[in-house]
Amino acid sequence: MPDSLDSSSESYLPYLYRRHPWHGVSIGDDAPGKVTAFIEIVPTDTVKYEIDKHSGLLKIDRPQKFSNVYPSLYGFIPQTYCGKETGTFCSQHVGRPAIDGDGDPLDICVLTESTIPHGDILVRAVPIGGLRMIDGNQADDKIIAVLEGDPIYGGWTELEHAPTAVIERLRHYFLTYKQIPGEEPIKVEIPQVYGRAEALEVISCTMRDYDRDFAHVKAAKEALPGRL
């Protein structure tokens, strides 16, 4: 805490409360070119964690019943929302009408050489592409990014810099991770894989969806003492 704060100052409030990872954390001043990512799951996790939208705490969604291993760090980009514009963008690119956004923050896979032992952390990531995933009739894009400054992956600036095997591993995971042997297959598809330029467009769509659908949250934050 800065030495200049005193007991009468309201500016200390942000130091006393944890910010909500979706609504209270900044996406970053240089978004969409570089973004903040909140990591929910790391490759060594044996359960699926996800953010509790009400409290902002990480919760167990479900234990992994089968040997599904996340191929990268996985989480979401704060202050994004897959809403109407995101769904329309997906519809236009696959030539299929009436696709909706999935109503969640935008998912992101972050590639890194480093072993990160747990989630519930923030990282800075550089988008290089994405998977256009459709779950049922909802846009559920997965942005592919590299950890900023990573000694191995950090130099990649385009999806074409990544080995095909890395992208295929991500595709295979998301096409199969919801499938349970003996049960009816869940309709998940990845009709397109796209590069950095389109990834930035997708992120921009979700940023605008967030600004539109959560304008009340932004207004409430700006009204708080100390801009919590």
C-alpha positions in Angstrom: 0.0 0.0 0.0 1.4 3.4 -0.9 2.9 5.3 2.1 0.8 8.4 1.2 -2.5 6.7 2.2 -4.0 7.8 5.5 -7.0 6.7 7.5 -9.2 9.4 5.9 -8.5 8.4 2.3 -10.9 6.3 0.3 -8.2 5.2 -2.2 -7.2 2.3 0.1 -10.5 0.4 -0.6 -9.2 -1.5 -3.7 -6.4 -2.9 -1.5 -8.9 -4.5 1.0 -11.1 -6.4 -1.3 -10.4 -9.0 -4.0 -11.7 -8.0 -7.4 -14.2 -10.2 -9.2 -12.1 -12.0 -11.9 -14.7 -11.4 -14.6 -16.0 -7.9 -13.8 -13.4 -6.3 -11.6 -10.2 -7.2 -13.4 -9.1 -5.1 -16.4 -8.7 -6.8 -19.8 -5.6 -4.6 -20.3 -5.0 -1.2 -22.0 -3.6 -2.9 -25.1 -6.5 -5.3 -25.7 -7.3 -7.0 -28.0 -3.6 -7.3 -29.1 -2.6 -8.4 -25.7 -5.0 -9.4 -23.0 -5.2 -10.4 -19.3 -6.4 -14.0 -18.8 -7.8 -15.5 -15.7 -6.6 -19.1 -15.5 -9.1 -21.6 -14.1 -7.5 -24.9 -15.0 -4.0 -26.1 -15.6 -3.0 -29.4 -17.3 -2.3 -31.3 -14.0 -5.8 -30.7 -12.7 -8.0 -33.8 -12.2 -11.2 -31.9 -11.7 -12.8 -29.2 -13.9 -12.8 -25.8 -12.1 -14.8 -22.8 -13.3 -15.6 -19.4 -11.9 -18.7 -19.0 -9.8 -20.3 -16.0 -11.6 -21.9 -14.7 -8.5 -19.1 -14.7 -6.0 -16.1 -14.6 -8.4 -14.5 -17.6 -6.5 -13.2 -20.7 -8.2 -15.5 -23.7 -7.8 -15.4 -27.4 -8.7 -17.7 -27.9 -11.7 -17.2 -31.7 -11.9 -14.5 -34.3 -11.3 -13.0 -35.7 -14.5 -14.5 -39.1 -14.9 -12.0 -40.1 -17.7 -8.4 -39.4 -18.6 -9.0 -35.9 -20.0 -5.9 -33.7 -19.7 -6.1 -30.1 -20.6 -3.4 -29.4 -23.2 -2.8 -25.9 -22.1 -3.6 -23.3 -19.4 -7.3 -22.6 -19.7 -9.5 -19.8 -18.5 -11.3 -16.7 -19.7 -10.7 -13.1 -20.7 -12.1 -10.6 -18.1 -14.7 -8.0 -19.2 -15.7 -10.0 -22.3 -19.1 -11.6 -23.0 -20.2 -14.0 -25.7 -23.5 -12.3 -26.5 -25.6 -11.3 -29.5 -22.8 -9.7 -31.6 -20.5 -12.6 -31.0 -23.2 -15.1 -32.1 -23.9 -13.0 -35.2 -20.2 -12.9 -36.1 -20.0 -16.7 -35.8 -23.2 -17.1 -37.9 -21.7 -14.9 -40.7 -18.5 -16.9 -40.9 -20.1 -20.4 -40.9 -23.1 -19.4 -43.1 -25.6 -20.6 -40.5 -28.4 -18.4 -39.2 -29.4 -17.8 -35.6 -26.3 -18.8 -33.7 -26.3 -17.3 -30.2 -23.4 -16.4 -27.9 -23.1 -18.9 -25.1 -23.6 -16.2 -22.4 -20.1 -16.7 -20.8 -16.9 -14.7 -20.9 -14.6 -15.6 -23.8 -12.6 -18.7 -23.3 -8.8 -18.7 -23.8 -6.1 -21.4 -24.0 -2.6 -20.1 -23.1 0.4 -22.0 -24.3 3.5 -21.9 -22.1 6.7 -23.9 -21.6 6.5 -23.3 -17.8 4.8 -25.6 -15.4 2.1 -23.6 -13.6 1.0 -25.7 -10.6 -2.5 -24.2 -10.0 -5.1 -22.0 -11.5 -6.8 -19.0 -9.9 -4.2 -16.7 -11.3 -3.9 -13.8 -13.8 -1.5 -14.0 -16.8 -0.7 -11.7 -19.7 -1.3 -13.4 -23.0 -0.8 -12.7 -26.7 -3.6 -14.1 -29.0 -2.4 -15.9 -32.1 -5.6 -17.5 -33.3 -8.6 -19.4 -32.3 -11.0 -22.4 -32.6 -14.5 -21.5 -33.9 -16.4 -23.9 -31.7 -20.2 -24.4 -31.8 -21.8 -26.1 -28.9 -25.4 -27.0 -29.9 -26.4 -23.7 -31.4 -24.1 -21.5 -29.4 -20.8 -19.8 -30.3 -18.2 -21.0 -27.8 -14.9 -19.8 -29.4 -11.6 -20.8 -27.8 -8.9 -18.1 -28.3 -5.4 -19.6 -28.6 -2.7 -17.4 -27.1 0.9 -17.6 -25.8 2.1 -16.5 -22.5 3.7 -13.1 -22.8 7.5 -13.5 -22.6 7.5 -17.3 -22.6 11.0 -18.5 -23.7 9.6 -21.1 -26.1 6.2 -19.9 -27.2 6.6 -16.2 -26.6 8.0 -15.6 -30.1 4.9 -16.9 -31.9 2.7 -14.2 -33.2 0.6 -16.2 -35.7 -1.2 -19.5 -35.5 0.9 -20.7 -38.4 4.0 -20.5 -36.2 2.6 -23.3 -34.0 3.2 -26.9 -35.0 0.1 -28.5 -36.5 0.2 -31.1 -33.7 -0.3 -28.4 -31.1 -3.5 -27.1 -32.8 -4.8 -30.6 -33.5 -4.3 -31.5 -29.8 -6.5 -28.6 -28.8 -9.1 -29.4 -31.5 -9.3 -33.0 -30.4 -9.6 -32.1 -26.7 -12.5 -29.8 -27.2 -14.3 -32.1 -29.6 -14.1 -35.0 -27.1 -13.9 -33.7 -23.5 -17.7 -33.7 -23.0 -18.2 -37.2 -24.5 -18.9 -39.9 -22.0 -18.7 -43.6 -23.1 -22.1 -45.2 -23.2 -24.0 -41.9 -23.3 -25.6 -40.0 -26.2 -22.9 -37.9 -28.0 -23.0 -34.2 -27.3 -23.1 -32.1 -30.5 -19.9 -30.1 -30.5 -18.2 -29.0 -33.6 -15.2 -26.9 -34.7 -15.9 -25.9 -38.3 -13.1 -23.4 -38.6 -9.7 -22.6 -37.1 -8.6 -19.0 -37.6 -5.5 -16.8 -37.2 -4.5 -13.8 -35.2 -6.4 -11.1 -37.2 -9.7 -12.9 -36.7 -9.0 -13.8 -33.1 -8.7 -10.0 -32.4 -12.1 -9.5 -34.2 -13.7 -12.1 -32.0 -12.2 -10.6 -28.8 -13.4 -7.1 -30.0 -17.0 -8.5 -30.5 -17.0 -9.9 -26.9 -15.7 -6.7 -25.5 -18.5 -4.8 -27.2 -21.1 -7.4 -26.0 -19.7 -6.9 -22.5 -19.9 -3.1 -22.7 -23.5 -3.3 -23.9 -24.9 -6.1 -21.7 -23.0 -5.1 -18.5 -23.1 -1.3 -18.8 -24.9 -1.4 -15.4 -21.8 -3.1 -13.8 -19.5 -0.5 -15.2 -21.7 2.3 -13.9 -21.8 0.7 -10.5 -18.0 0.4 -10.3 -17.5 4.0 -11.3 -19.8 5.1 -8.5 -17.9 3.3 -5.8 -15.5 5.2 -3.5 -11.9 4.6 -4.5 -13.1 3.0 -7.8 -13.0 -0.5 -6.4 
